């Protein structure tokens, strides 16, 4: 299950390390995870605008967030280098048992890189 996540992660991290623009990296993240990982059905990346308000800045599908159809959901905080939460990455699956431990680890690494990248831009 995690090989697909690792492959998507390589695409995403190459954009991060090439210092691509933040909107491009965020959209690539959402699209790569959805397209390359068969059991990920929706990805959304939110950033905090004000203390409690979040804004969806990138998604694999802006029209359908799968809130009601999803059976599995993981949320990963995006933290800057000062360890302050700047956003959240939400990954949803229609499968009840979709994610394994290595998926979680890989997705945490992606979220960490996105959080640190946000401070650089």
Beta strands, then each sheet from edge to edge (+ up, - down):
strand 1: 42-48
strand 2: 54-59
strand 3: 72-79
strand 4: 85-93
sheet 1: 2+ 1- 4+ 3-
end
